[in-house]
Amino acid sequence: MSFTVAIVGRPNVGKSTLFNRLVGQRIALVDDTPGVTRDRREGEARLAGLRFKVIDTAGLEDDRGPGLEARMRRQTEQALAAADVALFLIDARAGVTPLDAHFAAWLRRGKTPVLLVANKSEGKAGDAGAMEAFSLGLGEPIAISAEHGEGLAELHDALLPYAEAAGAAAEEAEAGREKPLQLAIVGRPNVGKSTLANRLLGEERLLTGPEAGITRDAIAVDWSWQGRPVRLVDTAGLRRKAHVEEKLEKLSTADTLRAIRFAEVVVLVLDATLGLEKQDLTIARMVEDEGRALVLAASKWDLVEDKAAALRRLEDRVKTSLTQLEGVPLVTVSGATGQGLEKLMAAVFRIHALWNKRLPTPVLNDWLVGVQERHPPPLVAGRRLKLRYMTQANIRPPTFALFTSKPSELPESYRRYLVNLLRRDFDLPGVPIRMMLRKTGKNPYVEA
């Protein structure tokens, strides 16, 4: 991406709608409730021939105290400092408000160039507000409708000089980069997900605080760990489905589930002071159902008094309650002190490699012959089921096709037995394994 654009403005002027329009998909949460966006969110934007990084920010509030609004404003200030140009949005239908004027004056004093954008200008209702925007002293307003996609040609022309100034060097560097590992951090509310993410990133990139449910969006941050590129996604806390009633929380939950589906490795953060709770197990099973690689992180480890006993309880509970992910990595960490981060990331890269592991077909079939000799399949109508051959059909997660004469007759218990043996004999601890049963035809792995 050749340059960076930050979208700023007071709450509810359509910043997230414009962000979604520029990235070409509905990523940022959008709702009529003011203040939905809290953290700054980054995305890859395309506008005609332009390609750039765009940052969605929280609604600007005139607050510099210790509260949540002040912390949100500091996130916006960091986004402005990182941007090559800012888009200052106003609501053309509402006209220029005192808050718009206040922040326009603040932006004029800054070093980041600012383009004034009069959003919600569809039809004639926004004409008066767009004209009034000249009074803000930020030049001619660009009239657009982010919701309907109007005025984007004019926005493209206004951004073009910044793309030309940036040049093509950044595009070439981006093209040569190694593909990042997609890493999602999930868990119940207030278990320390954002604190852990900030410690990994080495900066206060994500909003944290004692208030439960601060994170609403799934926030992706490009980053590297010891030279390896990672796209880290911090997510909103997942509560039990029966407790999720408000529309905004439903949107946040859907965003978190989407982050899990697009992840390669998921770090499930547990509160070590509370132990492994039922909702933690529900989330772990959800990750396994999606076929993602899983690492358990026991957070707030610095607050645990009897660490040996607590670790023993956690390991016992994981072993008995997550049998389908036998050997899943469990790492003790502390976002407050940074303890355990090296072990956590080592576990992430190790299980990512296993998740991508491919086994040769001859090795699998030799293994299958040995398994049947030691523990034959059950009898069906007085005749022994024959497992003919086996191959790995896919990776990410490892997926195997097992061919037999009567797939529907093979008991589920025997299929689970084979999966557990695969995990043990081929060193695939904690990785979700898929096994598909197929009816025997001609063995394609035997020469005619």
C-alpha positions in Angstrom: 0.0 0.0 0.0 1.5 3.3 -1.1 0.1 5.7 1.6 -2.1 5.8 4.7 -5.5 7.5 5.1 -7.1 8.1 8.5 -10.9 8.7 8.7 -11.8 11.1 11.6 -14.8 13.0 12.8 -17.3 13.3 15.6 -19.5 10.2 16.5 -22.1 9.0 14.0 -21.1 10.9 10.9 -20.5 7.7 8.8 -16.8 7.0 9.3 -17.2 3.2 9.5 -19.6 3.2 6.6 -17.0 5.0 4.5 -14.3 2.6 5.8 -16.4 -0.4 4.7 -17.0 1.2 1.3 -13.3 1.7 0.7 -12.2 -1.8 1.7 -15.0 -3.3 -0.3 -16.6 -5.4 2.4 -18.6 -5.0 5.7 -15.7 -5.2 8.2 -16.3 -2.4 10.6 -19.5 -2.6 12.8 -22.1 0.0 11.7 -25.1 0.9 13.9 -27.1 4.0 14.6 -25.8 4.0 18.2 -23.1 6.7 18.6 -19.6 5.5 19.6 -19.8 2.0 18.2 -16.1 2.2 17.0 -13.6 2.4 19.9 -10.3 1.0 18.7 -8.8 2.1 15.4 -9.2 -0.5 12.7 -7.0 -0.8 9.6 -7.8 -2.2 6.2 -6.6 -2.4 2.6 -8.6 0.0 0.5 -9.0 0.3 -3.2 -10.5 3.3 -5.0 -10.4 3.0 -8.7 -6.7 2.7 -9.4 -5.6 3.7 -5.9 -4.5 1.2 -3.3 -3.8 2.4 0.2 -4.2 1.6 3.9 -7.2 3.2 5.6 -7.7 3.6 9.3 -11.2 3.8 10.9 -11.2 5.7 14.2 -13.4 6.3 17.2 -15.7 9.4 17.2 -13.8 12.4 18.4 -14.8 13.6 21.9 -13.5 16.6 23.7 -12.2 14.6 26.7 -8.7 14.4 28.0 -9.3 12.8 31.4 -8.5 9.1 32.4 -11.9 7.8 31.1 -12.7 5.6 28.2 -13.5 8.5 25.9 -10.1 10.0 26.5 -8.4 6.8 25.8 -10.4 6.5 22.6 -9.3 10.0 21.6 -5.6 9.0 22.1 -6.1 6.1 19.7 -7.4 8.6 17.1 -4.4 10.9 17.7 -2.0 7.9 17.1 -3.9 7.2 13.9 -3.5 10.8 12.7 0.2 10.7 13.5 0.7 7.6 11.4 -1.4 8.9 8.4 -0.2 10.6 5.3 -3.6 12.4 5.0 -6.8 12.5 7.1 -10.4 12.6 5.9 -12.4 14.8 8.3 -16.0 13.7 7.9 -19.0 15.9 8.8 -22.7 15.0 8.5 -23.9 17.3 5.6 -27.6 16.8 6.6 -26.9 17.9 10.2 -24.8 20.8 9.1 -21.7 22.1 10.9 -21.9 21.6 14.7 -19.9 23.3 17.4 -18.0 20.0 17.9 -17.2 19.9 14.2 -15.8 23.4 14.4 -13.8 22.6 17.5 -12.1 19.6 15.9 -11.6 21.4 12.6 -9.6 24.0 14.5 -7.6 21.2 16.2 -6.9 19.5 12.9 -5.7 22.7 11.3 -3.0 23.0 14.0 -1.7 19.5 13.3 1.0 18.4 10.9 -1.2 15.8 9.0 -2.9 17.2 5.8 -6.7 17.2 6.0 -9.4 16.7 3.3 -12.8 17.9 4.4 -15.6 15.3 3.4 -19.3 16.2 3.6 -20.9 12.8 4.0 -24.6 11.9 3.6 -24.8 14.3 0.7 -27.2 12.2 -1.4 -30.1 14.2 -2.8 -30.6 17.9 -2.0 -30.8 17.5 1.8 -27.1 17.9 2.3 -26.5 20.9 0.0 -26.8 23.5 2.8 -24.5 21.6 5.1 -21.9 21.2 2.4 -21.9 24.9 1.7 -21.7 25.7 5.4 -18.6 23.4 5.7 -16.5 26.1 3.9 -16.5 27.9 7.2 -14.3 25.3 8.8 -11.3 26.6 7.0 -10.2 23.2 5.6 -10.8 24.0 1.9 -13.6 22.9 -0.4 -15.6 20.0 1.0 -15.9 16.8 -1.0 -19.6 15.9 -1.1 -20.1 12.1 -0.9 -22.5 9.5 0.3 -20.6 6.6 1.8 -23.8 4.5 2.1 -24.7 4.9 -1.6 -21.3 5.2 -3.1 -21.8 8.7 -4.5 -18.9 11.2 -4.9 -16.1 8.6 -4.8 -14.7 9.8 -8.1 -14.1 13.3 -6.5 -12.6 11.6 -3.4 -10.3 9.6 -5.7 -9.1 12.8 -7.4 -8.4 14.5 -4.0 -6.3 11.5 -2.8 -4.4 11.0 -6.1 -1.6 13.6 -5.2 -0.8 11.7 -2.0 -0.4 8.4 -3.9 1.9 10.0 -6.4 4.0 11.5 -3.7 4.3 8.1 -2.0 5.6 6.5 -5.2 5.7 2.9 -6.2 8.4 1.8 -3.8 6.0 0.8 -1.0 3.9 -1.2 -3.5 7.0 -3.2 -4.5 8.0 -3.8 -0.9 4.5 -5.0 -0.1 4.5 -7.4 -3.1 7.7 -9.1 -1.9 6.5 -9.7 1.7 6.0 -13.2 3.1 2.3 -14.0 3.7 1.5 -13.2 7.3 0.2 -15.9 9.7 -3.4 -15.1 10.6 -3.7 -15.1 14.4 -6.9 -14.4 16.3 -7.1 -13.8 20.1 -10.4 -14.8 21.6 -12.0 -15.5 24.9 -14.7 -14.4 27.4 -15.1 -10.7 28.3 -12.4 -9.1 30.6 -10.0 -12.0 30.6 -7.1 -9.8 29.3 -7.2 -10.3 25.6 -6.3 -6.7 24.6 -3.8 -6.4 27.4 -2.0 -9.5 26.1 -2.2 -8.2 22.5 -0.7 -4.9 23.5 2.2 -6.7 25.3 2.8 -8.8 22.2 2.8 -5.7 19.9 5.0 -3.7 22.3 2.7 -0.7 22.3 -0.7 0.5 23.6 -2.3 -0.2 20.2 -5.6 -1.5 21.6 -7.9 0.0 24.2 -7.8 -1.6 27.6 -9.3 -0.8 31.0 -11.3 -2.2 33.9 -14.6 -1.8 32.0 -15.9 -5.1 30.6 -16.6 -5.2 26.9 -14.4 -2.3 25.7 -13.5 -4.1 22.5 -16.4 -4.3 20.1 -14.8 -4.8 16.7 -12.3 -7.5 15.6 -9.2 -5.3 15.2 -6.5 -6.6 12.9 -2.9 -5.3 13.3 0.0 -6.2 10.9 3.0 -7.0 13.0 6.1 -9.3 13.1 7.5 -11.6 15.7 11.2 -12.2 15.4 11.1 -11.4 11.7 8.0 -13.5 10.9 5.0 -11.5 9.7 1.8 -11.9 11.7 -1.7 -10.4 11.3 -3.0 -10.3 14.9 -6.7 -9.9 15.4 -8.0 -8.8 18.8 -11.7 -9.7 19.2 -14.7 -8.8 21.4 -15.4 -11.1 24.4 -17.8 -14.0 23.7 -20.5 -14.5 26.3 -23.0 -17.4 26.5 -25.4 -17.1 23.6 -28.4 -16.9 25.9 -27.0 -13.8 27.5 -26.5 -11.9 24.2 -29.6 -9.8 23.7 -28.5 -6.3 22.5 -28.1 -5.7 18.8 -24.7 -4.2 19.2 -23.3 -7.2 21.1 -24.8 -9.6 18.5 -22.9 -7.6 15.9 -19.7 -7.9 18.0 -20.2 -11.6 18.5 -20.7 -12.1 14.7 -17.5 -10.2 14.1 -15.6 -12.4 16.5 -16.9 -15.6 14.9 -15.9 -14.2 11.5 -12.4 -13.6 12.8 -12.2 -17.2 14.0 -13.3 -18.5 10.6 -10.6 -16.5 8.8 -7.8 -17.3 11.3 -5.1 -19.9 10.9 -4.3 -20.1 14.6 -6.6 -19.0 17.5 -5.3 -18.2 20.9 -8.0 -18.8 23.5 -7.3 -16.6 26.5 -8.4 -18.0 29.9 -8.5 -16.2 33.2 -6.1 -18.3 35.3 -7.5 -16.8 38.5 -10.9 -18.4 37.7 -9.9 -21.6 36.0 -11.3 -23.2 32.9 -15.0 -22.3 32.7 -17.8 -23.8 30.7 -17.8 -20.9 28.2 -14.1 -21.4 27.6 -14.8 -25.0 26.6 -17.7 -23.8 24.3 -15.3 -21.4 22.5 -12.6 -24.1 22.2 -15.1 -26.5 20.7 -16.2 -23.8 18.3 -12.6 -23.2 17.2 -12.2 -27.0 16.6 -15.5 -27.1 14.7 -14.1 -24.4 12.3 -10.9 -26.5 11.9 -8.6 -23.8 13.2 -5.4 -24.6 15.2 -5.8 -23.8 18.9 -3.5 -22.6 21.6 -4.7 -22.0 25.2 -3.3 -19.1 27.1 -3.8 -19.0 30.9 -3.7 -15.2 31.4 -3.2 -13.1 34.6 -0.7 -15.7 35.8 1.1 -13.1 37.9 -2.1 -13.0 40.1 -2.2 -16.7 40.8 -0.8 -17.6 44.2 -0.4 -21.4 44.1 0.8 -21.7 40.5 1.7 -25.5 40.6 -1.8 -26.4 41.9 -3.5 -24.0 39.4 -1.6 -25.4 36.5 -2.4 -29.0 37.5 -6.1 -28.2 37.7 -6.1 -26.5 34.3 -4.2 -29.4 32.6 -6.5 -32.0 34.2 -9.6 -30.1 33.0 -8.3 -29.7 29.5 -7.4 -33.4 29.3 -10.9 -34.5 30.4 -13.0 -31.9 28.6 -11.2 -31.4 25.3 -10.6 -35.0 24.3 -11.1 -34.1 20.6 -8.0 -31.8 20.9 -5.7 -34.1 22.9 -2.4 -32.4 23.4 -3.6 -28.9 22.7 -0.8 -26.4 23.9 -1.5 -24.7 27.3 0.8 -21.7 28.0 0.8 -19.6 31.2 1.1 -15.8 30.3 0.7 -12.4 31.9 -0.2 -9.4 29.8 0.7 -7.1 32.7 4.3 -8.4 33.1 5.1 -10.0 29.7 5.7 -13.4 31.2 5.4 -16.4 28.9 5.2 -14.5 25.6 8.1 -16.3 24.0 6.6 -19.7 24.9 3.2 -18.6 23.6 4.5 -17.5 20.2 6.6 -20.6 20.0 3.5 -22.7 20.5 1.6 -20.7 17.9 4.2 -21.3 15.2 4.7 -24.9 16.2 1.0 -25.8 15.9 0.7 -23.7 12.7 3.3 -26.0 11.2 1.5 -29.1 12.3 -1.8 -27.7 11.0 -0.1 -27.5 7.6 1.5 -30.9 7.8 1.1 -33.4 4.9 1.6 -37.2 5.3 2.7 -39.3 2.3 0.1 -41.8 1.0 2.4 -44.8 1.2 3.2 -44.1 4.8 -0.5 -43.7 5.6 -1.4 -47.0 4.0 1.4 -48.9 5.7 0.1 -47.4 9.0 -3.4 -48.5 8.1 -2.4 -52.1 7.6 -0.6 -52.2 10.9 -3.6 -50.7 12.7 -6.0 -53.3 11.3 -3.6 -56.1 12.4 -3.5 -54.8 15.9 -7.1 -53.8 16.3 -9.3 -55.0 13.4 -12.6 -53.2 12.5 -15.8 -54.7 13.9 -17.9 -57.4 12.3 -20.9 -56.4 10.2 -23.5 -59.1 9.4 -20.9 -61.7 10.4 -18.2 -60.3 8.0 -15.2 -58.2 8.9 -15.2 -54.6 7.5 -12.3 -54.0 5.2 -10.4 -50.6 5.3 -8.9 -50.6 1.8 -6.7 -47.5 1.6 -6.2 -44.0 2.9 -4.9 -40.7 1.7 -4.6 -37.2 3.0 -7.0 -35.1 1.0 -6.1 -31.7 2.4 -4.2 -29.7 5.0 -5.3 -26.7 7.2 -6.6 -28.8 9.0 -5.2 -32.2 8.1 -8.0 -34.0 6.4 -8.0 -37.7 5.5 -10.1 -39.9 3.1 -10.6 -43.4 4.3 -12.0 -45.9 1.7 -14.0 -48.9 2.8 -16.6 -51.2 1.4 -19.4 -50.0 3.7 -18.7 -46.5 5.0 -22.1 -46.2 6.8 -21.3 -49.4 8.8 -18.1 -48.2 10.4 -18.9 -47.3 14.0 -18.1 -43.7 15.1 -16.1 -45.1 18.0 -13.7 -46.8 15.6 -13.4 -43.7 13.5 -12.4 -41.7 16.7 -10.0 -44.5 17.5 -8.3 -44.0 14.1 -8.2 -40.2 14.6 -6.6 -40.5 18.0 -4.0 -43.0 16.7 -3.2 -40.6 13.8 -2.6 -37.8 16.3 -0.4 -40.0 18.4 1.6 -41.9 15.8 2.2 -38.9 13.5 2.8 -36.3 16.2 -0.2 -34.0 15.6 -1.0 -32.9 19.2 -3.9 -30.5 19.6 -4.6 -30.2 15.9 -8.2 -30.7 14.6 -8.2 -33.8 12.3 -10.9 -34.5 9.8 -11.6 -38.0 8.5 -14.0 -38.6 5.6 -15.3 -42.1 4.9 -15.6 -43.0 1.2 -17.0 -46.1 -0.5 -14.3 -48.3 -2.1 -13.7 -48.1 -5.8 -10.6 -48.9 -7.7 -7.6 -48.1 -5.7 -5.9 -45.2 -7.6 -2.7 -45.8 -5.7 -2.2 -49.3 -7.1 -0.8 -49.5 -10.6 -2.9 -51.5 -13.1 
